[in-house]
Amino acid sequence: MATDCLFCKIASGEIPATLVYEDEQVVAFHDIEPQAPQHLLIIPRRHIRTTLDLTAQDESLVGHIYRVAAKLARQFGIADDGFRLVNNCNEAGGQVVWHLHFHLLGGRRMTWPPG
């Protein structure tokens, strides 16, 4: 855990959050600034700063995150119409919290390019 990381503190329970999913590897919760009717964040419990910091040992974790995203898309009723799973990397890529996280967005038509 990075001691100054907001998402590490949420994952550990140090900062209270209403989790919509949790297991030994990841937690998921609603984004505080939703960009769609359904906007969840899926984060690993272990601190990984960015996508660039993933290693070969993290391959199963990333696969697990995608499986959790599919489960949550079904649970929140956005699977059939479609959804977007987004990971921002570094400042120009839109990352503002330095802990690997994925945005699950749905409930409206997504446009391209995203912005």
DRENFILUM-278945 format. One line per 8 residues: number of its first residue (from 1); for each residue x, y, z of C-alpha. Coordinates in nm, 4 decimals. Example, Ala and Ser with C-alpha at 12.3 -4.5 7.8 and 13.67 -1.06 7.14 Angstrom:
1) 1.2300/-0.4500/0.7800  1.3670/-0.1060/0.7140 .
//
This chain:
1) 0.0000/0.0000/0.0000  0.1209/0.3464/-0.0849  0.0564/0.5499/0.2287  -0.0529/0.8631/0.0419  -0.2706/0.6858/-0.2200  -0.6444/0.7573/-0.2081  -0.7358/0.4291/-0.3788  -0.5088/0.2233/-0.1510 .
9) -0.6901/0.3768/0.1454  -1.0287/0.2913/-0.0061  -0.9182/-0.0654/-0.0871  -0.7896/-0.1183/0.2679  -1.0999/0.0300/0.4306  -0.9067/0.3210/0.5813  -1.1314/0.5597/0.3860  -1.4946/0.4460/0.3897 .
17) -1.6600/0.3796/0.0556  -1.9697/0.1960/-0.0558  -1.8219/-0.0958/-0.2445  -2.0348/-0.2585/-0.5138  -1.7893/-0.5485/-0.5477  -1.4910/-0.6804/-0.3582  -1.2746/-0.9893/-0.3502  -0.9166/-1.0675/-0.2518 .
25) -0.7746/-0.8941/-0.5628  -0.9988/-0.5989/-0.6485  -1.2665/-0.3620/-0.5255  -1.5240/-0.1614/-0.7226  -1.7232/0.1464/-0.6312  -1.9140/0.4343/-0.7926  -1.7092/0.7200/-0.9383  -1.7675/1.0442/-0.7448 .
33) -1.7815/1.2405/-1.0737  -1.9862/1.0098/-1.2981  -1.9577/1.0580/-1.6733  -2.2434/0.8185/-1.7528  -2.5570/0.6919/-1.5765  -2.3483/0.3957/-1.4602  -1.9846/0.4817/-1.3839  -1.7909/0.2419/-1.1653 .
41) -1.4216/0.2259/-1.0804  -1.2506/-0.1122/-1.0555  -0.9157/-0.1054/-0.8768  -0.6655/-0.3666/-0.7641  -0.6110/-0.3870/-0.3893  -0.2343/-0.3887/-0.4499  -0.0841/-0.0543/-0.5425  0.0182/-0.0390/-0.9066 .
49) 0.0876/0.3183/-1.0137  0.0050/0.3041/-1.3876  -0.0551/0.0623/-1.6724  0.3158/0.0968/-1.7514  0.3994/-0.0570/-1.4136  0.2220/-0.3865/-1.4868  0.4488/-0.6902/-1.5092  0.4101/-1.0404/-1.6483 .
57) 0.2996/-1.1484/-1.2992  -0.0010/-0.9143/-1.3294  -0.1508/-1.0836/-1.6364  -0.4011/-1.2847/-1.4332  -0.4956/-0.9723/-1.2346  -0.5787/-0.7807/-1.5523  -0.7825/-1.0747/-1.6811  -0.9632/-1.0854/-1.3478 .
65) -1.0437/-0.7135/-1.3723  -1.2030/-0.7720/-1.7136  -1.4103/-1.0613/-1.5783  -1.5243/-0.8445/-1.2850  -1.6148/-0.5672/-1.5312  -1.8332/-0.8100/-1.7291  -2.0028/-0.9285/-1.4093  -2.0696/-0.5701/-1.2979 .
73) -2.1980/-0.4719/-1.6434  -2.4557/-0.7499/-1.6140  -2.5375/-0.6619/-1.2530  -2.5933/-0.2936/-1.3335  -2.7945/-0.3604/-1.6491  -2.5537/-0.2212/-1.9075  -2.4215/-0.5434/-2.0608  -2.6818/-0.5950/-2.3314 .
81) -2.6834/-0.2382/-2.4667  -2.3060/-0.2022/-2.4356  -2.0519/-0.0345/-2.2146  -1.7028/0.1080/-2.2187  -1.4088/-0.0044/-2.0046  -1.1394/0.2637/-1.9899  -0.7934/0.2827/-1.8383  -0.6153/0.6190/-1.8476 .
89) -0.2369/0.6202/-1.8269  -0.0313/0.9199/-1.7189  -0.1291/1.2850/-1.7225  -0.1841/1.3376/-2.0979  -0.3885/1.0165/-2.1005  -0.6228/1.1590/-1.8376  -0.4979/0.9767/-1.5272  -0.5518/1.1844/-1.2113 .
97) -0.5229/0.9190/-0.9384  -0.1893/0.7387/-0.9426  -0.3241/0.3900/-0.8774  -0.4205/0.1619/-1.1643  -0.7960/0.1776/-1.2186  -1.0542/0.1019/-1.4820  -1.3680/0.3041/-1.5505  -1.6770/0.0984/-1.6365 .
105) -1.9211/0.3322/-1.8108  -2.2654/0.2595/-1.9501  -2.6283/0.3556/-1.9621  -2.5859/0.5991/-2.2514  -2.4494/0.5879/-2.6068  -2.0731/0.6300/-2.6090  -1.9287/0.8524/-2.8813  -1.5998/0.8294/-3.0674 .
113) -1.3473/0.9766/-3.0385  -1.3911/0.9895/-2.6621  -1.2324/1.3314/-2.6098 .
//
